[in-house]
Amino acid sequence: MWNQKYGPQGVLCDVIASLFLPPRGSRGRLLWLRTARIYLRSNMTARKSGSRLETEIERCRSECQWDKIPELVRQLSAKLISNDDMGELLLAECKLQTYLKENPIKQGASPRGPRPKLVEVRKHLTAALDRGNLKSDYLQEASLLMAKLCYVEGEYRDALGHYGRVSLDELQLAGAPVYRLSIIAESYATKGLCLEKVPSASPLMSNNNTGSPALSNRTASERDQEIITCYEKSGDIALLYLQEVEKALSAGIQNRSPKPGPVAQDQELGYFLETGLQRAHVIHFKNGNLTRGVGRFREILRATIARQLAEILLRGMCEQSYWSPMEDPPTVSPLDDPAQQGHTHSNKTYSLSRRPRCLERAMKFAFEEFHLWYQLALSLMAAGKSARAVKVLKECIRLKPDDPTIPLLAVKLCIGPLHWLDEGECFAKTVVDMGEKAAEFRAKGYLAIGLVYSLKATDASLRGTQEEYQRKALGAFQRAQSLSPTDHLASFYLALQLAVSRQIPEALGYVRQALQLQGDDVHSLHLLALLLSAQKHYHDALNIIEMALSEYPENFNLLYTKVKLETLCRGPEEALLTCKHMLEIWKSFYNLTNPSDSGRGSSLLDRAIADRRQLNAMTLPDLSDPDTGSIHATSIAASRVEQALSEVASSLQSSAPKQGPLHPWMTLAQIWLHAAEVYVGMCKPAEATACTQEAANLFPTSHNVLYMRGQVAELRGNVDEAKRWYEEALSISPTHVKTMQRLVLTI
C-alpha cells in the first residue's frame, strides 16, 4: 500500500518495522520509523546528487573545462559514493591538460627531462595506480595519462611500456564518452611518436616494454607500417571524436531553455590529435606511396574542412550574403537590394553550371576515380539536373558497390523531382540487399521502399492494386521501424501509412512515438492534429496546431489546417482573421508585388469579421487530398497542365508577368481559396466570388479554382453552372475527389 506522506520509502520502512519492532502504537516504534525515513530520504538524495555530479564531471571533461574540475573533485570527495582514487585521476588529468595548454608542444620538438610543474601530476597518477581501487575503465585512463606524461617528459620507453600493458586495440569505442575518445586518439598518436623517437635497433623496444614484437627482428618497412597504423587509428578516432563533439554542440543549441548559456567555441584539438590527423599521409608521401597518401589526405580533408570549404564557396558565390549559423546575421545583405538580386542569382546559376563542366574535364584524365564521379553527381543535383545526376550515381555505384549512401541519394531523386518510382524501387532494394554491410542504412533502405510503394498506391487507379501497394508499404515501414526504433522518420511514415489506410488509433500511437523521439518535428505535429480531427477531437487538434505554430509561425500548411479547425471550433470570423494573417505573412515573407492585386485584399476579409453567422458545413482536409501535399502522378500532371494553361491565360489577360518562381504565387492562391471556402460556409456568395477571382487572376485554369467557382455557383442556386465548373475541373484533374463528390450531388 502506497504511503501518501513518504512515498515508496515510507512503505519500505513500514515493512522493516513490522519485522523488528513492537506492535503499532508504541512510541519507540514511531521514533524508529521517523529516523529510518529521514535516513532513507537522505540516502536517496545523496545518490541522486552523486549521479548529477558524475554527469557534470563527464561534461566538463568532454568540453575541456579544466578550471571547474578542482571544485567538482572537492564536492565528489564529500559524497559517500566517492573514493580518493577518482579524485587523484581527475586532478592529474586537469593539471596535465592545463600544463599542455600553457606550454604547448611544438611540431618537431623533442621534450626531454622532467618538468617541476608535472611532479604533482605524477604523484596523483602513481597514487591512483598503486592502490588500484578504480574501476577497470578508469584504471585504463590513468595508465594512458601516465604514458602521455612520460612522453611529455621524454621517457619514451616508459610510455611504450604503459601502452603495452593497456592494450590499446582492445579498448571499446562503442558507447564511450566523448572525453574517452579523445584520450584513446591521443594515445595512439603518442604511441606513434614514441615509436618514431626510439631507434629501430634499440633494446628499449623489447617485447616486455611495448607489447609488440621486437623491432630489432623486423624490417624497416614493418616498423613504418606499425607507426602508420597508430597514426591512422588515431586519426580515425579523432574524426569520431570531432563528430561526437559536433553532435553535442548541436544538441546544446537546439535545447531551448529559458536562460540559454553562451555558445561553445570551436574545440581546440591540441598537439596530439593534430598529429594523429596529419602524420599518416605525411609518412606515406615521404615513403613514396603517393596513392595511399592522397587517399588518406582526401579522407581527412572531407571530414575536417568540408564545412569550412562550403562556407568559402558560398561566400564566393554570394559575396556577403552568407554568414555562419553560429553568428548573428549581417545588418546589410546584397539580397536586400533589389538591384543586386538578379546579379546574385546569376552568379549562383553560373557557378553551379560551371562546376560540372570542370569536373567532366578532370575526368578525362582520371575517369575511374570515384571522387570525381561523386562530386559530379552532387554538382548536378545542386544544379537541378536530376535525371543526369541519377545516371552519374549509377556509375558511382559501379565503382563503389558497398556504399549504401549512393543508392539512397539516387532514391531521393527518383521519388522526388523525377517521380521514377520503378527506378527508385531498384535503388532502394540495392541498399536492402547489402544486408549487414549497409549497417544503419538498411533501415533507410526499407524506408525508401515504403515511400515508393506508398506513392505507387496513390498512382494506382484500381482499388485492388492500391490495397496491394499499401500493404507492401506498411510492411516496409514496419521493418524500417523495427530496425531503427530511435529514428523518428520511421515512426512518422509508419503512422502516415496507417492513417492513409484509415487505421487511426494505431497511427496515433506511432505518431506519438515519433514526437517522443523528435518533439519539434513539424510534420509529426501536423499529422497528430489531423488524426485528432479525424476522431472529431477538433479542439485538441487546434491546440496542437497552435503549439506547432509557436515554433513554426510561417508554416502555411499549418495555417491552412488552422483555418479549417477554427471554422469548426471558434466560428468563421476567427478563420477569416487567420486568412488575413496569412496574407500579411505572405507579403512580408516573399516581399513580392501581386500584379493582379485589385486593392481589395484586406477589405474583403475585414467586411465579414464583425458578422457572426451559423456555420452550415465544413470539411477537414483528408490525407488523400492532393491539396494537403500528398504526391500523386495524376496531380503532378494536372498541376503542370494548369500551370501551362494559366501562363497562357495570364499572358492574354495582362502584360505584367509574375515575378520569381511559381511557389509564392501558388501559396497566395491557396490563401484566397481558403478564404473563399470560409465565405461559402458563411453563405456570402459575393465575398466568396471576389476571393475566388483573386485566385483566378493568378491561376485561371487551376482545378482548385474551378472547383471553388462551382461551390459559389451552387451557393447562388445555379446548379447547371456549378455542374459546368465541376466538369471543367475534372478535365484538368480527373482524380480530384471533392469535385467528383459535388458533381454527383448536382446530377
C-alpha positions in Angstrom: 0.0 0.0 0.0 1.4 3.4 -1.0 2.4 5.7 1.9 0.9 9.1 1.0 3.3 11.1 3.1 6.6 9.4 2.5 6.0 7.6 -0.8 7.7 4.2 -1.5 10.4 4.9 1.0 7.8 5.0 3.7 6.4 1.6 2.6 9.9 0.1 2.9 10.4 1.5 6.4 7.0 0.1 7.5 7.9 -3.3 6.2 11.2 -3.4 8.1 9.5 -2.1 11.2 6.9 -4.8 11.0 9.7 -7.4 11.3 11.7 -6.0 14.2 9.6 -3.5 16.2 6.9 -3.8 18.8 3.2 -3.6 17.8 1.8 -0.4 16.3 1.1 2.5 18.7 4.4 2.2 20.5 6.3 5.4 20.9 9.6 3.6 20.3 8.3 2.2 17.0 7.2 5.7 15.9 10.5 7.2 16.7 12.4 4.5 14.9 10.1 4.9 11.8 10.8 8.7 11.6 14.6 8.1 11.9 14.6 5.4 9.2 12.6 7.6 6.8 14.9 10.5 7.3 17.9 8.3 6.8 16.4 6.7 3.7 15.4 10.0 2.1 18.9 11.5 2.8 20.5 8.4 1.2 18.3 8.7 -1.9 19.1 12.4 -2.1 22.8 11.7 -1.9 22.5 9.1 -4.6 20.7 11.5 -7.0 23.2 14.2 -6.2 26.1 11.9 -6.9 24.6 11.0 -10.2 24.3 14.6 -11.2 27.8 15.3 -10.1 29.2 12.5 -12.2 27.3 13.8 -15.2 28.7 17.2 -14.6 32.3 15.8 -14.3 31.9 13.9 -17.6 30.6 17.1 -19.3 33.5 19.2 -18.1 36.0 16.6 -19.2 34.3 16.3 -22.6 34.3 20.1 -23.0 37.8 20.6 -21.7 36.6 22.9 -18.9 39.6 22.0 -16.6 39.2 25.1 -14.4 36.0 23.5 -13.0 37.5 20.1 -12.1 39.1 21.0 -8.7 35.8 22.3 -7.3 34.0 19.2 -8.6 36.6 16.9 -7.1 36.1 18.7 -3.8 32.3 18.0 -4.0 33.0 14.4 -5.0 35.2 13.8 -2.0 32.4 14.9 0.3 30.0 12.2 -1.1 29.7 8.7 0.2 29.8 7.3 -3.3 33.3 8.6 -4.0 36.8 7.5 -3.2 40.1 9.3 -3.2 41.5 7.5 -6.3 38.9 9.1 -8.6 39.8 12.5 -7.3 43.5 11.7 -7.9 42.8 10.7 -11.5 40.7 13.9 -12.2 43.3 16.2 -10.6 46.1 14.6 -12.5 44.3 15.0 -15.8 43.3 18.5 -15.0 46.8 19.6 -14.2 48.4 17.8 -17.1 46.0 19.3 -19.6 46.4 22.8 -18.1 50.2 22.5 -18.4 50.0 21.5 -22.0 47.6 24.4 -22.7 50.0 26.8 -21.1 53.1 25.2 -22.6 52.1 23.7 -25.9 54.4 21.2 -27.6 55.7 22.4 -30.9 55.9 20.4 -34.1 59.4 18.8 -34.4 60.3 19.5 -30.8 61.7 16.6 -28.6 60.6 17.0 -25.0 63.3 16.0 -22.6 63.7 15.9 -18.8 61.1 16.2 -16.0 59.2 19.3 -15.5 58.8 20.7 -12.0 55.1 21.6 -12.6 54.4 18.0 -13.6 55.6 16.4 -10.3 52.2 16.7 -8.8 50.7 15.0 -11.9 52.9 12.0 -11.4 52.1 11.8 -7.7 48.4 11.8 -8.4 48.6 9.1 -11.1 51.1 7.0 -9.1 48.8 7.0 -6.1 45.7 6.0 -8.1 47.6 3.2 -10.0 49.3 1.8 -6.9 46.2 1.5 -4.9 44.2 0.0 -7.8 40.8 0.8 -6.3 39.5 2.4 -9.5 37.1 0.6 -11.9 38.8 -1.0 -14.9 37.9 1.8 -17.3 39.3 4.5 -15.0 42.5 2.4 -14.4 43.0 2.3 -18.2 42.6 6.0 -18.3 45.1 6.5 -15.6 47.6 4.3 -17.4 47.1 6.2 -20.7 47.6 9.5 -18.9 50.7 8.2 -17.3 52.0 7.2 -20.7 51.2 10.7 -22.0 53.1 12.2 -19.1 56.1 10.0 -19.8 56.2 11.3 -23.4 56.0 14.9 -22.3 58.9 14.3 -20.0 60.8 12.4 -22.8 60.6 9.0 -21.2 59.6 7.1 -24.4 60.5 3.6 -23.0 58.2 4.0 -20.0 55.4 5.4 -22.2 55.5 2.4 -24.6 55.5 0.1 -21.5 52.3 1.6 -20.3 50.7 1.3 -23.7 51.7 -2.3 -23.9 50.1 -3.1 -20.6 46.8 -1.3 -21.5 46.5 -3.0 -25.0 45.1 -0.1 -27.0 43.5 -2.3 -29.6 41.2 -3.9 -27.0 39.7 -0.6 -25.8 36.0 -0.3 -26.6 34.9 2.7 -28.7 31.1 2.0 -29.0 29.2 3.9 -26.4 32.4 5.5 -24.9 32.1 9.1 -23.5 33.4 11.9 -25.7 36.4 12.6 -23.5 37.4 8.9 -23.6 37.5 9.0 -27.4 39.9 11.9 -27.2 42.1 10.1 -24.7 42.3 7.0 -26.9 43.0 9.0 -30.1 45.8 10.9 -28.3 47.2 7.6 -27.0 47.6 6.1 -30.5 49.2 9.3 -31.7 51.6 9.4 -28.7 52.5 5.7 -29.3 53.3 6.5 -32.9 55.5 9.4 -31.8 57.3 7.2 -29.3 58.0 4.5 -31.9 59.4 7.2 -34.2 61.6 8.6 -31.5 63.1 5.3 -30.4 65.7 3.7 -32.9 64.6 0.5 -34.5 67.5 -1.5 -33.0 67.2 -0.1 -29.5 66.8 -2.6 -26.7 64.1 -0.3 -25.4 61.8 -1.8 -27.9 61.7 -5.3 -26.5 58.5 -7.2 -26.2 58.3 -6.6 -22.5 58.1 -2.8 -22.9 55.9 -2.4 -26.0 53.6 -5.4 -26.0 54.6 -5.9 -29.7 57.3 -8.0 -31.4 60.9 -6.6 -31.1 61.6 -4.2 -33.8 65.2 -5.4 -34.0 63.9 -8.6 -35.6 61.8 -6.7 -38.2 62.4 -4.8 -41.4 62.2 -1.0 -41.6 59.0 -1.3 -43.7 57.3 -3.3 -41.0 58.3 -0.8 -38.4 57.0 2.1 -40.6 53.7 0.2 -41.1 53.2 -0.1 -37.3 53.8 3.6 -36.9 51.4 4.5 -39.8 48.8 2.2 -38.3 49.0 4.0 -35.0 48.6 7.4 -36.7 45.7 6.2 -38.9 43.8 4.7 -35.9 44.5 8.0 -34.1 43.1 10.0 -37.0 40.0 7.8 -37.4 39.2 8.0 -33.7 39.9 11.8 -33.7 37.3 12.2 -36.5 34.8 10.2 -34.5 35.6 12.4 -31.5 35.0 15.6 -33.6 31.7 14.2 -34.8 30.5 13.5 -31.3 31.6 17.0 -30.2 29.6 18.5 -33.1 26.6 16.4 -32.1 26.8 17.5 -28.5 27.2 21.1 -29.6 24.2 20.9 -31.9 22.1 19.3 -29.2 23.0 22.1 -26.8 22.0 24.7 -29.4 18.7 23.0 -30.2 17.8 22.6 -26.5 15.6 25.6 -25.9 15.8 26.8 -22.3 14.6 30.0 -20.6 18.2 31.1 -19.9 20.4 29.8 -22.6 24.1 29.7 -21.9 26.9 31.0 -24.1 27.6 29.2 -27.3 30.7 27.0 -27.0 33.6 28.0 -29.1 35.4 25.8 -31.6 37.1 22.8 -30.0 40.9 23.1 -29.8 42.4 19.8 -30.9 45.8 20.1 -29.4 49.2 18.7 -30.4 48.4 15.0 -30.2 45.1 15.0 -32.1 46.5 17.2 -34.8 49.5 14.8 -35.1 47.1 11.9 -35.5 45.1 13.6 -38.2 48.2 14.9 -40.2 51.0 12.5 -39.7 49.9 9.3 -41.6 49.7 10.8 -45.1 53.0 12.7 -44.5 54.8 9.4 -43.9 53.1 7.9 -47.0 54.5 10.8 -49.0 58.0 10.5 -47.5 58.0 6.8 -48.4 56.9 7.5 -52.0 53.5 5.9 -51.6 51.6 8.8 -53.2 48.4 6.8 -53.9 47.8 5.9 -50.2 48.9 9.3 -49.1 46.5 11.1 -51.4 43.7 8.8 -50.4 44.3 9.3 -46.7 44.7 13.0 -47.1 41.4 13.2 -49.0 39.5 11.3 -46.2 40.8 13.7 -43.6 40.1 16.7 -45.9 36.4 15.6 -46.4 35.8 15.2 -42.7 37.7 18.1 -41.2 37.3 21.1 -43.6 34.2 20.2 -45.6 32.2 22.8 -43.6 34.8 25.5 -43.9 35.1 24.7 -47.7 31.4 25.1 -48.1 31.5 28.4 -46.3 34.2 29.7 -48.6 32.3 28.6 -51.7 29.1 30.2 -50.6 30.9 33.4 -49.8 32.4 33.3 -53.2 29.0 32.9 -54.9 27.0 35.2 -52.7 29.7 37.7 -51.5 28.5 38.9 -48.1 25.1 37.1 -48.2 26.4 34.1 -46.2 27.0 34.1 -42.5 27.8 31.3 -40.1 24.7 29.9 -38.3 26.6 30.3 -35.0 26.8 34.1 -35.6 24.3 36.9 -35.9 23.1 37.7 -39.5 24.7 40.8 -41.1 22.7 44.0 -40.9 23.1 44.7 -44.7 23.0 42.0 -47.3 23.2 42.2 -51.1 20.0 40.2 -51.2 18.1 43.2 -49.6 18.9 45.3 -52.6 16.5 44.6 -55.5 19.1 45.8 -58.0 21.6 43.1 -56.7 19.1 40.2 -56.5 19.3 39.2 -60.2 23.0 39.6 -60.2 23.4 37.3 -57.2 21.1 34.7 -58.7 23.0 34.7 -61.9 26.3 34.2 -60.0 24.8 31.2 -58.3 23.5 29.7 -61.5 26.8 30.3 -63.3 28.8 28.7 -60.5 26.5 25.7 -60.3 26.5 25.2 -64.0 30.2 25.7 -64.4 31.3 23.2 -61.8 30.0 20.1 -63.6 31.9 21.1 -66.7 35.1 21.5 -64.8 34.7 18.0 -63.3 34.0 16.5 -66.7 37.3 17.9 -68.0 39.1 16.5 -65.0 37.5 13.0 -65.6 39.3 12.8 -68.9 42.5 12.2 -67.0 41.0 10.0 -64.2 37.8 8.5 -65.5 37.9 5.7 -63.0 38.3 8.0 -60.0 35.2 7.6 -57.7 35.7 11.0 -56.1 35.3 12.9 -59.3 32.2 10.9 -60.3 30.6 11.5 -56.9 31.4 15.2 -56.9 29.9 15.4 -60.4 26.7 13.8 -59.2 26.4 16.2 -56.3 27.0 19.2 -58.6 24.3 18.0 -61.0 21.9 17.6 -58.0 22.7 21.1 -56.8 22.2 22.5 -60.4 18.7 20.8 -60.6 19.8 18.3 -63.3 18.3 15.3 -61.5 18.0 12.9 -64.5 21.6 13.2 -65.4 22.6 13.0 -61.7 20.9 9.6 -61.4 23.0 8.3 -64.4 26.2 9.5 -62.8 25.2 7.9 -59.5 24.8 4.6 -61.3 28.5 4.9 -62.3 29.3 5.7 -58.6 27.6 2.6 -57.5 29.6 0.5 -60.0 32.9 2.0 -58.7 31.9 1.6 -55.0 29.2 -1.0 -54.7 29.4 -1.4 -51.0 28.5 2.2 -50.1 24.7 2.4 -49.2 24.6 6.2 -49.2 24.9 6.4 -53.0 21.8 4.4 -54.0 19.9 6.3 -51.2 20.8 9.6 -52.9 19.5 8.1 -56.2 16.3 7.1 -54.5 15.8 10.6 -53.2 16.0 11.9 -56.8 13.8 9.2 -58.2 10.9 9.6 -55.8 11.3 13.4 -55.6 11.6 15.6 -58.6 11.7 12.8 -61.2 8.9 10.5 -59.9 10.7 7.5 -61.4 9.2 5.0 -59.0 10.4 1.8 -60.6 14.0 3.0 -60.7 13.7 4.2 -57.1 12.5 0.8 -56.0 15.5 -0.8 -57.7 17.9 1.5 -55.9 16.2 1.0 -52.5 16.3 -2.8 -52.9 20.0 -2.5 -53.6 20.5 -1.0 -50.1 18.4 -3.7 -48.5 20.2 -6.5 -50.3 23.5 -5.3 -48.8 22.4 -6.9 -45.6 24.8 -6.3 -42.7 27.1 -4.3 -44.9 24.6 -1.5 -45.0 24.6 -1.3 -41.2 22.3 1.5 -40.0 21.4 2.5 -43.6 19.5 -0.7 -44.1 16.6 0.8 -42.2 16.8 3.8 -44.6 16.5 1.3 -47.5 13.3 -0.1 -46.1 12.0 3.4 -45.5 12.7 4.3 -49.2 10.9 1.1 -50.4 7.9 2.0 -48.3 7.8 5.5 -49.8 8.0 4.0 -53.3 5.1 1.6 -52.6 3.1 4.4 -50.9 3.5 6.6 -54.0 2.6 3.7 -56.3 -0.6 3.2 -54.3 -1.6 6.8 -54.8 -0.9 6.5 -58.6 -2.9 3.3 -59.0 -6.4 3.6 -60.4 -7.7 0.1 -59.4 -8.8 -0.5 -55.8 -7.1 -3.9 -55.6 -3.8 -2.5 -56.8 -4.0 0.3 -54.3 -4.6 -2.0 -51.4 -1.7 -4.3 -52.5 0.8 -1.4 -52.7 -0.5 0.0 -49.4 0.0 -3.4 -47.7 3.6 -3.6 -49.1 4.3 0.0 -48.0 3.0 -0.8 -44.5 5.3 -3.9 -44.2 8.3 -1.9 -45.4 7.7 0.9 -42.9 7.2 -1.6 -40.1 10.5 -3.3 -41.0 12.3 0.1 -41.0 10.8 1.0 -37.6 11.9 -2.3 -36.1 15.5 -1.9 -37.4 15.7 1.7 -36.3 13.3 2.2 -33.4 15.1 5.5 -32.5 14.5 7.1 -35.9 11.6 9.5 -35.7 11.1 9.4 -39.5 10.5 5.6 -39.5 7.8 6.1 -36.8 6.3 9.1 -38.7 6.0 7.4 -42.0 4.6 4.3 -40.4 1.9 6.5 -38.7 1.2 8.2 -42.0 0.7 5.0 -43.9 -1.6 3.7 -41.1 -3.5 6.9 -41.4 -3.9 6.5 -45.2 -5.2 3.0 -44.5 -7.7 4.5 -42.0 -6.2 2.8 -39.0 -6.4 5.9 -36.9 -5.8 4.5 -33.4 -2.7 2.7 -34.5 -1.5 5.8 -36.4 -1.9 7.9 -33.2 0.3 5.5 -31.3 3.2 5.7 -33.7 3.0 9.5 -34.3 3.2 10.0 -30.6 6.2 7.7 -30.6 7.8 9.9 -33.3 7.2 13.0 -31.2 8.8 11.4 -28.3 11.9 10.9 -30.4 11.7 14.4 -32.1 9.4 16.6 -30.2 9.6 19.6 -32.5 9.1 17.8 -35.8 6.6 19.9 -37.7 5.3 17.0 -39.9 4.6 14.8 -36.9 2.8 17.6 -35.1 0.7 18.3 -38.2 -0.1 14.6 -38.6 -1.1 14.4 -34.9 -3.5 17.3 -35.4 -5.1 15.7 -38.5 -5.5 12.4 -36.7 -7.2 14.0 -33.8 -9.5 15.9 -36.2 -10.3 12.6 -37.8 -11.6 11.4 -34.4 -13.6 14.7 -34.1 -11.4 16.0 -31.3 -11.3 19.4 -33.0 -10.3 21.5 -30.0 -7.4 19.2 -29.2 -6.3 19.3 -32.8 -6.4 23.1 -32.8 -4.3 23.2 -29.7 -1.7 21.1 -31.4 -1.7 23.3 -34.4 -1.3 26.5 -32.3 1.6 24.8 -30.4 3.3 23.9 -33.7 2.8 27.5 -35.0 4.5 28.9 -31.9 7.6 27.1 -33.3 6.9 27.5 -37.0 4.9 30.7 -37.3 5.4 31.0 -41.1 4.4 27.4 -42.0 1.4 27.9 -44.4 0.4 24.2 -44.2 -0.2 24.5 -40.5 -2.1 27.8 -41.1 -4.3 26.1 -43.7 -5.3 23.5 -41.2 -5.8 26.1 -38.5 -8.4 27.9 -40.8 -10.4 24.7 -41.1 -10.3 23.9 -37.4 -11.1 27.5 -36.3 -14.1 27.5 -38.5 -15.4 24.4 -36.6 -14.3 25.4 -33.1 -14.4 29.2 -32.9 -16.5 30.3 -35.9 -15.7 31.6 -39.3 -14.8 35.1 -38.1 -11.7 33.7 -36.4 -10.9 31.7 -39.5 -11.0 34.9 -41.6 -8.6 36.6 -39.2 -6.2 33.8 -39.8 -6.6 34.2 -43.5 -5.8 37.9 -43.2 -2.8 37.0 -41.0 -1.6 34.6 -43.8 -1.8 37.4 -46.3 0.4 39.6 -44.1 2.9 36.8 -43.6 3.0 36.2 -47.4 3.7 39.9 -48.1 6.4 40.2 -45.5 7.9 36.8 -46.3 8.2 36.9 -50.1 8.3 40.7 -50.5 6.6 40.5 -53.9 4.0 42.6 -55.6 0.8 40.9 -56.8 0.4 42.0 -60.4 -3.4 41.2 -60.2 -3.9 42.9 -56.8 -7.0 45.0 -57.1 -6.6 46.6 -53.7 -9.5 44.6 -52.2 -7.3 42.1 -50.2 -7.7 43.4 -46.7 -11.2 44.8 -47.2 -12.6 41.5 -48.4 -11.6 39.9 -45.2 -12.4 42.9 -42.9 -16.0 43.2 -44.0 -17.2 39.9 -42.6 -15.2 39.6 -39.4 -17.8 41.5 -37.3 -20.7 39.4 -38.6 -21.5 36.2 -36.8 -23.3 33.5 -38.8 -24.1 29.9 -38.0 -21.7 27.6 -39.8 -23.5 25.1 -42.1 -20.8 22.7 -43.1 -17.0 22.5 -43.4 -14.8 19.5 -44.3 -11.3 18.9 -42.9 -8.5 18.0 -45.3 -8.0 14.3 -45.6 -4.7 12.7 -46.3 -5.6 11.5 -49.8 -6.4 15.1 -50.9 -3.8 16.5 -53.2 -4.4 19.9 -51.7 -2.8 18.8 -48.5 0.5 18.0 -50.0 0.5 14.3 -50.9 2.1 13.4 -54.3 0.1 11.8 -57.0 1.3 11.2 -60.5 -2.1 12.5 -61.8 -2.0 15.5 -59.6 1.6 16.3 -60.8 0.4 16.1 -64.4 -2.6 18.2 -63.6 -0.5 20.9 -61.9 1.8 21.0 -64.9 -1.2 21.3 -67.3 -2.9 24.0 -65.3 0.4 25.8 -64.9 0.9 25.9 -68.6 -2.7 27.0 -69.3 -2.5 29.6 -66.5 0.6 31.1 -68.0 -1.1 31.4 -71.4 -4.2 32.8 -69.9 -2.3 35.3 -67.8 -0.3 36.4 -70.9 -3.6 37.1 -72.6 -5.1 39.0 -69.6 -2.1 41.1 -68.5 1.2 42.1 -69.9 2.8 42.1 -66.4 4.4 38.7 -65.7 4.5 37.2 -62.2 7.9 37.7 -60.6 10.2 34.9 -59.5 9.3 31.2 -59.0 5.7 30.0 -59.0 5.7 28.6 -55.4 4.9 32.0 -53.8 2.1 32.7 -56.2 0.7 29.2 -55.6 0.7 29.9 -51.9 -1.1 33.2 -52.4 -3.8 31.4 -54.5 -4.3 28.8 -51.8 -4.8 31.6 -49.2 -7.5 33.2 -51.3 -9.2 29.8 -51.9 -9.3 29.1 -48.2 -10.8 32.5 -47.6 -13.4 31.8 -50.3 -14.2 28.4 -48.6 -14.9 30.2 -45.3 -17.2 32.7 -47.1 -19.1 29.8 -48.7 -19.7 28.4 -45.3 -20.9 31.8 -44.1 -23.3 31.9 -47.2 -21.7 35.0 -48.6 -21.5 34.4 -52.3 -20.3 37.9 -53.2 -17.3 37.8 -50.9 -16.6 34.2 -51.9 -16.7 35.2 -55.6 -14.3 38.1 -55.0 -11.8 35.8 -53.2 -12.1 33.2 -55.9 -11.5 35.8 -58.6 -8.2 36.9 -56.8 -7.0 33.3 -57.1 -8.2 33.0 -60.7 -6.2 36.1 -61.6 -3.1 34.1 -60.6 -4.0 30.6 -61.9 -7.3 30.9 -64.0 -7.3 27.2 -65.1 -6.4 25.6 -61.8 -8.7 22.8 -60.9 -8.9 24.1 -57.4 -10.1 27.5 -58.7 -12.7 25.8 -61.0 -13.9 23.7 -58.1 -14.4 26.8 -55.9 -16.3 28.5 -58.8 -18.6 25.5 -58.8 -19.1 25.9 -55.0 -20.0 29.5 -55.4 -22.4 28.7 -58.2 -24.1 26.1 -56.0 -24.4 28.7 -53.2 -26.2 31.1 -55.7 -28.5 28.2 -56.7 -27.1 27.9 -60.3 -26.9 24.1 -60.5 -26.2 24.0 -64.2 -23.4 26.5 -63.9 -21.9 24.6 -61.0 -22.1 21.3 -63.0 -20.2 23.0 -65.8 -17.4 24.3 -63.5 -17.1 20.8 -61.9 -16.7 19.2 -65.3 -14.0 21.6 -66.3 -12.2 21.0 -63.1 -12.3 17.2 -63.7 -11.0 17.8 -67.2 -7.8 19.2 -65.6 -7.5 16.8 -62.7 -9.7 13.7 -63.2 -8.9 12.3 -59.7 -9.9 15.3 -57.7 -12.2 13.6 -55.1 -14.1 16.6 -53.8 -15.0 17.7 -57.4 -16.4 14.2 -58.1 -18.4 14.2 -54.9 -20.0 17.6 -55.7 -20.6 16.7 -59.3 -22.5 13.5 -58.3 -24.8 15.6 -56.0 -25.6 18.0 -58.8 -26.7 15.3 -61.2 
